């Protein structure tokens, strides 16, 4: 029994010694470049001022942003008109249903909202 333990320990130490061989250190390798400092600096300035090479879609040849075909004032006026127009998501919109003018006063709606926020009971 003792001999088998000694043989097993010797085998494990031999296996550890074989697996523990590391690479040899050969020092710092000298930097070899065909470009001088001025060329490298000029290329760095060009790269820094160029487009981002790591941006999403940089290598996908994405088309540039489109130029608007209308001016800002016209778009803004159309947006204001749409905001003040009827609700396109309302039930019956586009079905020929006429929308009646609102008969509720804005101040009354605000008062009811404040009352509901403060926990007062609304008149039904």
KEMITOR-7983 format. One line per field, with one value per residue (C-alpha): residue number from 1; residue in three letters; x, y, z. Coordinates in steps of 0.2 Angstrom, whole numbers, plus 5000, padded with zeros to 4 digits. Each point is the difference from the previous one (the first is absolute). Layout:
! KEMITOR-7983
volum NUM;...
mike ALA;...
x X;...
y Y;...
z Z;...
***
This chain:
! KEMITOR-7983
volum 1;2;3;4;5;6;7;8;9;10;11;12;13;14;15;16;17;18;19;20;21;22;23;24;25;26;27;28;29;30;31;32;33;34;35;36;37;38;39;40;41;42;43;44;45;46;47;48;49;50;51;52;53;54;55;56;57;58;59;60;61;62;63;64;65;66;67;68;69;70;71;72;73;74;75;76;77;78;79;80;81;82;83;84;85;86;87;88;89;90;91;92;93;94;95;96;97;98;99;100;101;102;103;104;105;106;107;108;109;110;111;112;113;114;115;116;117;118;119;120;121;122;123;124
mike UNK;UNK;UNK;UNK;UNK;UNK;UNK;UNK;UNK;UNK;UNK;UNK;UNK;UNK;UNK;UNK;UNK;UNK;UNK;UNK;UNK;UNK;UNK;UNK;UNK;UNK;UNK;UNK;UNK;UNK;UNK;UNK;UNK;UNK;UNK;UNK;UNK;UNK;UNK;UNK;UNK;UNK;UNK;UNK;UNK;UNK;UNK;UNK;UNK;UNK;UNK;UNK;UNK;UNK;UNK;UNK;UNK;UNK;UNK;UNK;UNK;UNK;UNK;UNK;UNK;UNK;UNK;UNK;UNK;UNK;UNK;UNK;UNK;UNK;UNK;UNK;UNK;UNK;UNK;UNK;UNK;UNK;UNK;UNK;UNK;UNK;UNK;UNK;UNK;UNK;UNK;UNK;UNK;UNK;UNK;UNK;UNK;UNK;UNK;UNK;UNK;UNK;UNK;UNK;UNK;UNK;UNK;UNK;UNK;UNK;UNK;UNK;UNK;UNK;UNK;UNK;UNK;UNK;UNK;UNK;UNK;UNK;UNK;UNK
x 5000;5014;5009;4985;4998;5018;4999;4984;5008;5015;4989;4990;5016;5007;4984;5000;5018;4997;4985;5008;5012;4998;5005;5017;5001;5009;4999;4991;4999;5006;4987;5004;4991;5002;4992;5008;4992;4993;4991;4992;4995;4992;4991;4993;4994;4991;4992;4995;4990;4993;4984;4999;5006;4991;4983;4985;4999;5016;5005;4982;5001;4985;4993;5002;4986;4986;4997;4983;4989;4990;5005;4998;4986;4989;5003;4997;4983;4994;5004;4991;4985;5000;5002;4985;4989;4989;5008;5005;4999;4983;4986;4991;5014;4999;4983;4990;4996;4998;5008;4990;5008;5005;4987;5011;5009;5019;4999;4987;5011;5015;4989;4994;5018;5006;4985;5004;5019;4996;4988;4984;4985;4995;4982;4992
y 5000;5012;4996;5004;5017;5004;4995;5010;5015;4999;4998;5016;5010;4994;5005;5017;5003;4996;5012;5014;5004;5019;5010;5009;5019;5007;5018;5015;4999;5016;5010;4999;5013;5006;5017;5014;5010;5014;4988;4990;5017;5006;4984;5001;5017;4995;4985;5010;5013;4986;4990;4988;4984;4990;5009;4989;4997;5008;4986;4997;5015;5009;5013;5018;5009;5006;5019;5005;5004;5013;5014;5001;5013;4989;4985;5009;5007;4983;4993;5014;4997;4982;5002;5012;4989;4985;4985;4987;4986;5004;4987;5004;5011;5000;4991;5016;5003;5018;5006;5012;5015;4997;5006;4998;5014;4998;5008;4987;4986;5006;5002;4982;4994;5009;4993;4983;5002;5006;4985;5010;4990;5005;5004;4987
z 5000;5004;4984;4989;5009;4997;4981;4998;5008;4989;4985;5005;5003;4983;4992;5008;4996;4981;5000;5009;4987;4995;4986;5001;5001;4985;5005;4993;4981;4991;4990;4982;4989;4982;5004;5009;5014;4988;4989;5014;5008;4983;4998;5018;4997;4984;5009;5015;4989;4989;5002;5015;4993;5015;4998;4997;4981;4996;4988;4994;4988;5008;4989;5007;5009;4988;4997;5004;4985;5010;5011;5019;5001;4989;5010;5016;4993;4995;5017;5009;4989;5003;5019;5000;4988;5004;5009;4986;5013;5006;4998;4983;4993;4981;5000;4996;5019;5004;5016;5010;5008;5018;5013;5015;5007;5002;5018;5005;4994;5009;5016;4999;4997;5015;5011;4994;5004;5018;5002;5000;4993;4982;4996;4989
***
